[in-house]
């Protein structure tokens, strides 16, 4: 019995020594951590970009969704009414712009024609005045000659060298021509006054043509208002689009945060969706175990939910800062009180093959093969 007991004792010591040796070697060759979790980059929390009353929730938790599929919608009635009002106002303003443009074109055409006619009339009147001036000048020359003839005939009459009738005839011609010249001078003056009237009319027409710039300014102001309303309408259309929530990925509904008839604010979570095929393992590895852990190293993964199954992966990347660096309440060591803590770094592990049945958030244990020095 003593001999058997000793043999069993030595066997147990040998077994434990072997197991201890293997454990030590395993831990030396592998960086082991139980702080590992299944994660997904495609776990997305979806929300509306506008506030309103939710009138549709199309999916339940766990249901499959397709990319672009409608998940939920907000009542867009208020936005539709706003858009309708903007569109009516836009239509009215566009009609005003068109009316102003047509008015300007019509007035410009009419004033241009009137100005051209006035300028032609003015040119014609100036030519007539010039011709009439030459005519008056010729009559004056003729009157001067008749004046000399009249003096000569008067002298001849006083000497009884001509008959009275001859003198009267010359005198009558002289008086008649003199009166005709006076009439022509009055007419010439009236013609010049008429030309001045045409000058004023020409200036007025030019002023009215220049005044059309005011219509251009009114039209430009309306066009700016139109552009502003178009921008507002575009924004309202965008808000209407924001009333409908679509799935950005193929996957499953991970979480449904609200129910129908709920009034929500912009940014409030509505659904969380996840792609179950886009998975990786996030390992919180102690800084004391980082030695030899490099990108590309093979990783043995054991998920708690599948105790008899082993998954394989490789180190995809090692984050450059410890997890505590991004803590919401960082440690204050300014007082001089400091307790050294083991820092943990996040190591991302990619699966060699996409696993089936795993879910985001499952706990796991990993053994990362260390690179040989």
Secondary structure, 3 states (H helix, E strand, C coil): CHHHHHHHHHHHHHHHHHHHHHHHHHHHHEEEEEEEEEECCCCEEEECCCCEEEEEECCCCCCEECCCCEEEEECCHHHHHHHHHHHHHHHHHHHHHHHHHHHHHHHHHHHHHHHHHHHHHHHHHHHHHHHHHHHHHHHHHHHHHHHHHHHHHHHHHHCCCCCHHHHHHHHHHHHHHHHHHHHHHHHHHHHHHHHHHHHHHHHHHHHHHHHHHHHHHHHHHHHHHHHHHHHHHHHHHHHHHHCEEECCCCEEEEEECCCCCCEECCCCEEEEEECCCCCEEEEEEEHHHCCCCCCCCEEEEEECCCCCCCEEEEEEEEEEEEHHHHCCCCCCCCCCCCCCCCCEEEEEEEECCCCCCCCCCCEEEEEEECCCC
